Each structure stands twice: as structure tokens, then as C-alpha cells.
Amino acid sequence: MAKKQFKAESKKLLDMMINSIYTHKEIFLRELISNASDALDKLYFKKMAEHSDFTKSDFYIEIQVDKENKTIKIIDNGIGMSKDDLENNLGVIAKSGSLDFKKQNEDAEDIDVIGQFGVGFYSAFMVAKKITVESKAYAYETAYKWVSSGVDGYTITECEKASTGTIVTIEIKDDTENEKYSEFLEEYKIKALVKKYSDYIRYPIKMEVEVSVPIENNDKDAKPKYETKIEVQTLNSMVPLWHKNKNEIKDEEYEQFYKDRFHDYEAPIKVIHSKTEGQVSYDSLMFIPKRPPFDYYTKDYEKGLALYTSGVMIMEKCKDLLPDHYSFVKGLVDSADLSLNISREILQHDHQLKIIAKAIEKKITSELKKMLSNEREKYEEFFKAFGVQLKFGVYNEFGANKDTLKDLLIYISSNEEKYTTLSEYVMRMKDGQDTIYYACGESVEKIKLLPQTEAVKAKGYEILYMTDNVDEFAVQMLMEFEGKKFKNICDGNLDLDTDEEKEQINKKNEEEKEKLEFMKEALGDKVSQVKYTDKLTSSAVCLSSEGYLSMEMEKILKQMPNNDGMMKAQIVLEINSDHSVNEKINKLYNDDKETLKKFTKLLYYQARLISGLEIDNPQEFSNLICEFAID
């Protein structure tokens, strides 16, 4: 029979199909299996309409691999195709028989037809140098064979086939220097691709596989021997876990699914399983791990949920489904309502995806709040693992998500040194208190040693201990909580004094202005001011900061790449007006101003150490200690 030619536009589209539309060659198997599933759906619907005597278990998909002849066969006993079907569906690229079937059968709305564009079949040409389709349509006597080697055209001839259904035979291309097509003939590869893309096709996908079985031996001490046998295995699980009712699923099933799917040796700390119906209907199954994966805080980590439509995986990690602050969540979304593009690899329009993503974010937030309220110990364990990400979410995008996340934040508090929420802190505030006090440092223990901590606690105020680099940036972005402003206890304007106390310390600073200016000059641009304070108890000195940038923020910014050192906090050296060190300052100012310069530097270095800041000239610091120790 003479070879028929694809139309000019079809030739061009086929060339695009092979070279550019699909980005991963391996998806050819997904497409052929999906087509086979569509054929089974159509026959299933037909038989239901005809009230035929059949069961769903009668339908199957089979994969046969012939390494010697380098062929893969995908066989189904579905509705099959007539000569006209082969001509119209395979001879005209981008014409979908599945979509036509659904349009012509209004009662078939409940049947999920995966194929929408009629192009998936041609993805096989990415790996095949020749494709043969043998098909016998339901209720037809004659079978037909469609053969093509690509853009050159195709032939359709009669063939022998006893039963209804379709056999697609693809002859794999020869390996090249850059492409190893023969890997698709390997049993492990076929099984992996079915598991990855088609595990939830609703019909069994069968294949003959080699298995090793032990040979019976009466000698118990003999080394066990095995022989290779061929058995038919079902490669797919068929029924997605997320399509089952939650009350039918045991915790162990969720855990095993999570461990197998996401390669974690620990069970997740939280399972979120939901079915949503509305503008876009979808099922979701999400997990919160117990701890971050090893690459979580690296540029190599990829966030995202797996995206399915009708049980077929379209995208392994759809990053648009998760906001950055919930990037630790693992799982999947399955929706039959998504508008896919021609290759079924990405979405054609993102409107539906945005609707799902927004709902997913709300669901995760709701579940985390429930955990915080009802499973406090578990939530604290979660927060230790992923709290930094939530805090980053508060700060990120100019605080766009701060209202979503602020109620999820918890901090170790000076009140019993346990975790507390911001709401719980506010509930415990003293009458008339309008400030939430916090302190930043490398650890709780180091924060507790700050002179300011002692002073604030002495006034009866509770302090939130913040030990993550992002903490102060997040707090600055929050600005306030329930009308209460945040205040770093190392802020120069801490304002803990009564009006009388303020008047007294201001008077002292004014009286000693000349001396304090002298000490400030001794330190140069290291500080913006030297002043007396009455907020210290046992400590001689401390450092505070003025303005937006705190000392802790400066320290963090210095650690960042490409830091030019321009961002500096305005540091104030505060001296305890009641400490005995003040007597030495007065004596040196009156008798030996040059030595006072050195002593001022020593006090400054001491204050930096107490504040957890590095010393830029440790040699000078060491010499000063020795000098005054000898003195």
C-alpha cells in the first residue's frame, strides 16, 4: 500500500514534538500508557451503557520488552481503533480521539479521559525509529496496522488480530554518543518509569519480569542457591492513597507511603490529607518531615509538590504550589480540572494553579495552628526544625506574609525559659506595659549573661530570647503585635526608668559632658556616644545601639557575601554610674588623661566581649589587660 503523507503543518508539528515540545524523553512511556488507559475507559463506558456482563478486572495494560529486537510493546484490551480512527487520530497530529469521545458522549463526564490534545502518542518518536500500531475496534471484524518512521509518512493496512484492543510496538533508536536509548529496554528502567509517572493508572500494568527464587535443598548447612524464573508482575498500585477516605487509612499506611515516596527513614511529624471541591477540585496529601533534609538550606534544594491529573504525574515538583515559607512540606496534589499545555508537562494557564496554591497555603497554616494549640510538644519539635523558615517568611517579600505567620512564631522566654507564643507573652504583660522586650544572641545562655538582661528582669519584665540570624529582621518587619511594639533590650532608648530616674541620669550626663566627650574621642568612630546609665546593676559597662540597625543585625550583615562594611550600627558605650569603675575614670580624667584613653579602650573591648561581638584588635586588648593588671 502506498505511503500516506502527514499534512505540511503536521510534519512541522511532529518535528517540534520530537525536538522541542517534550523536555524529557522518558515521558513517552507515560503518554502511551495514558492512551491505553483512555482506551480502556472508553470500552468500560461502552459496556456500562450496553449493560454488558463484565468486571473492571477484565481490563489490563501489558508491557513487553524484546531486547534482542530492541522493541517495546504496550498492549491494551480497550476499545481499539478502526481504519478511520487510525487515519483520523494518528494520521492527523493534534487531533484527540479521547476528547472527541468525551464530547460525543455527554454521559461520559464521570470518565476521566487523560488525553486531550492527541499529541502524546508522537512523543514516542523521541526514542523510536519506527512505530507500529495494530488495533481492532470494538464490534468490528477487521483489524488494521498503522506504521510510521516519523515525518516521512505512514501506511495503514489490514492485519491479523483476534481480540479487541491495541498493540503499540516501538522500535528503539540506536545508541549515540550523547543518548543511550537502550536503557529503555532495561527492566529496572521500565519499572521505575511506571512507578514514577503511571503508578495510579486505574488498570493493572503488567510485565513479565525475572525473579530469583531459592532452590530447595535438604542440606541446611549448604549455601543457598537461586534460579531465575519469569513471572508476571503488576507494576502499578492503581488506587492512589489520597483517593481513599481518611477513616480507611491507617497511620502506618501514611508513614510507609511517605518513607517510600520521599526516601526518609523517619515518619513525618504531621500528615495533611484533604479533598477540596469548588472552583477547582483537587485531592492533596502532604507531609511535614521531622527534620530538614540534608540539603534543605542549600541552593540545590528544590521545593514543590508533585502534580497529578487523574492519577498521572505531570510534574514531579511544582514549586508554584508552595510558598517559600512552607518549602519544607512534601506531598502531592491531584486534580482533573487543570488546563494542561500541549505536552502535558506544564500548565497552560496558571489561574487554576494559583487558586490551588492559595488554598494549600491556608490549609497548611490551619493545620500548624491546630498542632500549636492541641499538640504543643510536637509543635515545638517542628519549630526547632523549621522555625527559621517561618521567620524568614515573615521578613521575606517585604513582610507580605507576616500576618499569616506571626501567630505561628514561638520563642524561648525568660518566663520559666520555655517556648511561648507572642499572644501568650502579651497575656502575661504587666499592667500598663506597652512593649514586648526581646534580646538577640548566639544562644540563650549568652543572652542571659548580657548586662541588659539582668536590668530588664530586675524591673519585672519578661524577655524573649532570639537566637536565629533572621530573628531581628523578622521582628523589625512585624513592628508590633496586638498593638504592642517590639523593643531590643540593647537599644539605647530602652526607656525603663521613671521620670525622676530619667531626670537624674540626664542631669549626670550633662554635668559630665566634657569628660564623656573626651572618652568618645579616645574611641574615634568606634562609638557614636559615651554616656552614663543607671539601668545596669552589677556590670560596669555595656553597649547599646541607636537607630534602625542593631549590633546583632550588623554582625549578621558582616557574615554575608559581598559585604562592603558600610552597614554599621551606631554603638553607644554605657557606663554604670554607680559602679566602682567610675571612681577610676574620674581619677584618671583629673590626673592622667592619656591613661584614661587607654582605659576607655579597655572598657570598650570589655563591653564588646560581653555583647558577644568580635574584637577587631585583640593584640591591643591583650596589651591593655597586661598594662592595667600590672598597674
N, C-alpha and C positions, 0 to 999 in steps of 0.2 A: 504494500500500500504506500502511496506517495506520502512523503513527509509534509505535514502542515506547518505553516509558519505562525509564530506569535505575531500579533499586530505590532507595528513600529513602536507605539507607546509602551506596549507590554514588554518588548525587548529591552527598552530603556529602563523600565521599572525592574525587570529581572536582573539586569546588570547592577542596579542600585541595591537590590536585595542582597546580592552576593557580596558586594564590595563595601557597602556603607550603612545600610539601614540597621542591620544587626551588628552589635559590637562584640558579642561572644559567640563563637562558633558552636559551642556546646549546647546552645538552646534549641538546635534543630530537633533533638530528641523530644524536648518538651512540646514543641509545636506538633510533631507527628503524633505523639501520644494524645495531645489535646484534641486533634482532629479525630482520632479513633474514638475518644470518649464522646465527642459530639455525635458520631455515627451511631454509637450505642444508645445515647439519649434519644435520638430520633426514632430508632426502632422500638425502644421501650415505650415511647409515647404512642407510636402507631398501634402497638399491640394492646396497650391500655384502651385506646379508642375503639379498637375492634373487639374488646373483651376476650382476647385470646388467653389460652391457658399457658401461662409461663411464670417464671420467677426471675427475680433480678439476678440470682446466682447463675442463670444460664448465660450471662454476658461476660465477656472477658477481653483482655488485650494480651497479646503474646509477642515477645521479642525473641528473635532467633539470630544468632551470630555465627557466621561461617568465616573463620579466619583464613582458611585456605583460599577461598574465592573472594575474600575481602568484601563481604556483604553483610548488611544488617536488614532484617525483615521486621516490620511492625504489622502485626496481624490483628484484625478485629472481626467479630461476627455481628457487626452492626448492620445498618440499613443498606449499605452498599451504594454503588453508583451505576446508572445506566450509561449507554453510549452518549446520550445528550448531556447527562450530568458531567461526564468526563470532559466533554467538549466545552461545556459552559463553565465548569468550576476549575478545571485545570488548564484548559486551553486559553482562558481569559484571566490574566493575572489581576488580582484585587477584586475578584467577584466572589462573594462569600455564599456558598450554598447553605451554611448554617444560619446565617442571618436571614436569607430568603425563606428558609423553612420556618423560622420563628414568625416572620411577618405573615406567611400564608396560613399559619395555624394559630389563631388567637388564643385557643385553649392551651397552648404550649407555654404560657407565660411562666409557669412554675418550673419549667425545664431550663436549667442553666446551660445555655449554649456558649461555649467558650470562644469559638472562632467568630470574629466579627468582620474581618477585612478580606479574608481569602488570600492572604499573602504568606501565612506561616508555613504552609507546605513548601514554598520555594526556598525557605531558609536551608533546607536540606542540601541545596546546590552549593552551599559553602563548604561542605565536606564530601559531596558526591560528584563523581564524574558522569554518572548515569543513574536515572531513577526509573523504576518500572512499577506501575500501579495496576494490579489485577483486581477486578471488582465485579461482583454480581449483585445487582439491585434486588431489594425485597420484592417478591411477587413477579420477578422477571425470569425468563427461561435462559437467556443468553448472557454469558459473561464477556467482559471486554478488558483489553490490556492497553494501557497508555504508557508510552515510552518516550523519554526525552533525555538529551545530554546537555540541555541548557538553552542558550539563546538561539541555537540552530533550528529549533522547532521540535515537533513531536509527531508521533504516529499513534493511531488508535486502530486496533484490530480485534477480532473475536479471539477468545481463548477458552481453555477448558477450566472450569471451576465449579465444583459440585455444590457448594454451600454459599448462602448469602454472606456478604461481608467483603472486606478489602484486605489485600496484601500489598504493602508498600516495600519495595526492595531498593535499597540504595547501595550502589557500588562505590566504596570509599576511594577517594583520590590517593595517589601515590604520595609517600612522604617526600618532603622537600627539605632543604637546609634549614628553613625557618619554621616549618609546620610539620608536626608529627600526627598525621591523620589516623595512623594505625592505632593510636591509643584508644580510639572509639570502638575498636574491636575487642578490647580487653573487658573481661567480665567485671572486674572491680570498678572500672570506669562507668560502665552501663548502670551498675547497681547504685553507684554514687550519684549519678545524674538523675536517676528516677527518684532517689531519696530526697535529693535537693529540690527538684522542681515539681515532681508529679506524685509525691508521696500521698496526697489526699485526693487524687482522682478516685471517683466513687466505685470504679470497677477494678477487679484484680488485674494487676500487670504481672504476667507470669514469664518465667525464663528458665531454661534448663541450665543448671549450674553444677560445677564439680564440687563434691564434698569428700572429705576424708573421714572414713569410718573405721573403727578398730576391728581388727581380725580376731576372732575368738581364739583363745589359747588357754589350754588347761593348766599350763605351767605358770603359776602365779609369780614366780621369780623372774620369768623371762621378760625381756624388754618388749613393751607393747609395739605391735606393728599395725600399720594402717593401709587401707587400699582406697583408691579413688573411684567414686561412683558418681553417676549422673542422676540428679533428682530435679523435679520441677519445684521451683520456689515462687511464692508470691512476694514481689519486691516492695510493694507499697502497703501502707497501713490502712488506706481507704477512708476511714472515718476520722476526720480531724478531731482532736481532743476538744478544741474550742467550740465545736458544734454540739457537743453533748451538754446536757443540763448539769449545772454545777452540783446539784444534790446527788448526781450519779457518779461523780468523780471523787476518788479518794485522794487524800493528801499525798500518798505515796506515788500516785499516778502523775500528779503535777510535778513532784520532785524529780521523778525519773525522766519525765519529758524535758524538764529544764536542764538536768545534768547531761542528757544525751544531746540535746539540741545546742547547748551553749558551752559544752565541754568544761563544766565546773564540777569540782569534786564535792562541793558543799551544797546543801539545799538552799533555796532562796529564802531571804528573810520575810518576803511578802509576795503573795500571788494575787494578781488583779485580773479577774475573768469577768467580762461583761458582754452583753448583747445590746446593741443600740439600734433603735428604729426611729426614723424621722426623715428629715430632708435627704440624708444619706444614711442608709442602713449598713451596719457592719458588726462583725464579731471581733473582739480583741482579747488577747491573752498575754499579759505582761508580768514580768518578774523583777523584783528588786533584789540584787545579789547581797550576800552577807558582807562582802568586802570588794574593793575595786579590783578589776583585773590588773595584771602586772603592767600593762601598757596604758592604763587609764589616763594618766597625767602626761602622756607623750603625744607628739604630733601624729603618731601612727594610729592612734585610737580612732575608730570610726563609730559614731553614734548612729542610731536609726533602728526602726522596727522593720521586720520582714513584711512585705506587702503581697497579699494573695488576692486573687479574684476567682471565686468559685473553686477554691481548693488548689489552684495552680499558682505557684510562686512567680510573681512578676519582678520583684526587686528584693534582693537579699537584705539590703539595709537602706531603707528610705529615710534619709536624715530629716526630711521636711516634716515627718510625723512627730518629732520630739524637739522641744525647746532645749537649748544648751544646758539650762539648769537641771533638766531631768535626763541628761545624756547617759546616766548610769543605768537607766531602765532598759531591760532586754525584753523581747517578745515579738508579737506579730499582730497584724490587722488583716482581716479577710472581708472584702466587700464585693458584691456583684454589681454595684452601682457605679463603679469607677469608669470614666471615659478614658480609654487607653489610646495611645498613638498607634500608628500602623505596625510597629514592630512589637507591640505589647511589652516593651521594656521600660518605658517611662510613661507618665501621664500626659495626655494631650492637653488637658486644661487643669489648672491647679485649684480651681474653686472648690471642688468636692474634697480635695486633699486638705485644704485649709479648714473646712468645716470639721473634718475628722480630727485633724491635729488640735484644734481648739478644744474639742470635746475630750480628747485624750489627755490634754494638759489639765483640764478641770477634774477629770476622773482621778488622775494621779495625785493631785493636790488634795482632793477629798479623802482619798484612802490614807494619805500620810497624816492628815489631821485626825482621822479616826484612830490610827495607830498611836499618835501622840496622846490622845485622850484615854484610850482604852488599854493600850499595851505600852506603857511608859518605858519599861525596861528595854523592850525590843526596839522602841523608837530611839532611845539613847544609843543603843548599839548601832543602829542605822546611821545616826547623826555623826558618830565618831568616824564612820567610813566615808560618808558623803556630805557632811555638813558644809565643808569648804565649797562644794559645788553650789549649794543653795545660797551661801553668802556671796559667791561670785555672781549668781543670778540676780541678787539684789543690786549689786553695783553695775552689772553689765547693761548695755543699751541705755545708758543714762537713767537708770532706775525705772525703766518701763515695767518691770515685773516685781517691784518692791512690795506692792500691795498684795500680790499673790503669795509672796514668800515670807513676809515679816512674821506671820503667826506660826511659822514652822521653825523659826530660829530658837535655839536654846544655848545657854552659856553656863559655865560653872560660876557660881555666885559665892560671895563671902558669907552669905547666909547658909551655914551648915556645909559649905563647899560642895554643894550638889548642883546638878543641872536645874535651870529654871527657864521658863519662857519669859518673854518681855511682859506679857499680860500678868503673869504671877508676880513679877517684880513690882509692877505698878500697884497691884493689890496690897502689897506689903509696905508701900511707901508711907513715910511719916506724914502726919497732918501738915499741910502747908508746903510739902516738898513738891517742887515742880521740875526736878531734874533727875534723869537716870544717869548715875555715875558708873563709869567703866574705866578699866585700865588695860593697856596692851603690853605684851612682853613675850619672851620666848617660852615661858612656862608659868604655870600657876605659882609654883614655888618662888620664882624670881619676882613675879609681880607682888607677892606678899611681902617681899623684902624692901619694896620701894618706900621711901620715907613718906610719900603722899598717902600710901595705903594706910599706914598707921594713923595718919592725921584724919583722914576721912572716916575711918572706922571709929576713931575716938569721938567724933561728932555724932555717932549713931547712925551713919548712913551705910546702906548696902552697896557693894561694888560688884559689877560684872567683870569677870576675868576673861580677857580675849587673847588668845594665843596663836591665831592664824594670821598670816600675812595680809589677807584680804579684809580682815575684821574692821579695821578703822575706816577703810574706804567704803565698806558697806554701811557702816553707821553714819558716816558723813552723808551718804546718799539718802538714808532713811530720814535724817534730820530730826524727826520726833516720832514718838509712839503714843497714841491716845492723848495727844496734847502735851506730853512731857518731852522736853528737849534732852538730848544726849550731851554729856559733858565728860571729857577725858580728865581724870584726876591730876594729870600732869600739865593741864592747861594753866597758863599763868593767871588767868582770870577765873579761878575756881570758885571764888565768892562763897566761902563757908562762914565768914566772920559776921558778927553782929555789927550794927552801925558804929557802936562805941569802939569795938576792936579795930574796925577799918580806920577810924579816925586816928587811933593811937599809932598804928603801923605806918599810916601815911605821913603822920607828923614826924615819926622817927626817920623815915626815908628822906623827908625834906630837910631835916636837921643835918643828916649825914650825907647829903647830896654830893658835896665836894669829894669826900673820901670814896664814895661808891663810884663816882665818875673816874677817879684815879685807878681804881681796881678794874673798871671796864676797859680803860685804855691799855692796861697791862695785858689784857687778853685779846686786844685787837678786834678783828671781825669774827672771833670765835663765838661771841655772845652779843646780843643786842642791848643787854642791860644787866647790871648787878644791883640787887636790891635786898632789903631785909624782909623777912617773912615771919609771921607768928603761927603758921599752920604746921610747923614741924615740932615734934616733941623731943625724941632722943637724938635724932640725926642733926649733924652740924650744917649740912648743905644739901641742896637738891637742884635739879634742873627742871625748868618748865619751858613751855613754848607759847609763843604768841602767834595769832593769825591762823589761817586755814590748815597749813602744813604742820603736822606734829612731828616730834622726834622719831616716833616709830614709823611714820609714813616716809620720812626722809631715809631712814635705814633701809626700808624695803625698796625704795626707788633706786638707791645706790647699787642694789644687787641686780638690777635689770640691765640687759644688754643695751649698748649704745647710750648709756647714761653719761651725760656731759657734766654732771656735777653742779648744774645751775640751780636745781631744785633743792633749796636748803631751808630748814626750819629756823625761825627766829628764836634762838635759845636765850633763856634768862637764867642767870646764876642766882639762886635764892639762898640767903644766909639766915640761919636760925638766930634771931635777935637775942634769945635767952641762953644760947649755948656758950660754954667757956671759951670756945674758939674765937668768939667775938672780942674777948679781952686781948688775945694775941694780936688780932687785927688792929685794934685801937693802939696798942703799944707800938707796933711796927710803923703804923702811919705817923705816929708822933716822933719816933726815934730813928727809924731806918726804912725809908720808903723803897729803896732798891730791893731790900729783902722782902718787903710786902708784895712787890711784883711777883717774886718767885713763889711766895706763899699763896698768892691768889691763883697762880697756875696750878699749884698742888691741889688746892680746894676744887678747882675746875675739873682736873683729872679725876679726883675722887668722886665728884658728882657724876661724871660720865660713867665710871665703873658701876656705881650704884644704879644708874638708869639702864644698864645693860648695853651701853654704847661703846664702840671701839675707841681706843686712844690712838690718835694719829702720830704721836711722837713718844713711843714707850721708853726710848733712851732718856729723854728729858725727864719723864716721870720718875724713872728709876733713880736718876741723879738727884732729883729734888727730895725724894724719900730719904736717901742716904744723907744728904746735907742737913735736913731738919732733924733726922734721927740723932746724928752726931751732936748737933747743936743742942 
